[in-house]
């Protein structure tokens, strides 16, 4: 099944991880000294798809790729309490990431539907 979906299953899982990071940023917008994080999606996908990535990381290539491609985002507006979350930027990034997640999910759904059609004949 993973061969049928290609990289899209991995991409969907990584997009979910990015959404979780962005949601944590939004939730911690008022937390003193909180450092906004983001995920380099392309870098994480590259790491997750490396041959043997799941073996080298103890069987969880998604977690290892997420940890390897997560970075601290520098603040654009100085904050007295050291928090680097910019609410507008985070909301825009979350909206974009949500659209990308939905697109990946729709693609996988269409692949599964076509597979079911091939199996059932209708």
Secondary structure, DSSP 8 states (H G I E B T S, - for coil): -HHHHTTHHHHHHHHHHHHHHHHHHHHTTTSTT---EEE-HHHHHHHHHSTTHHHHTTS-HHHHHHHHHEEE---SS--TT-----HHHHHHHHHHHHHHHHHHHHHHHHHHHHHHHHHH--
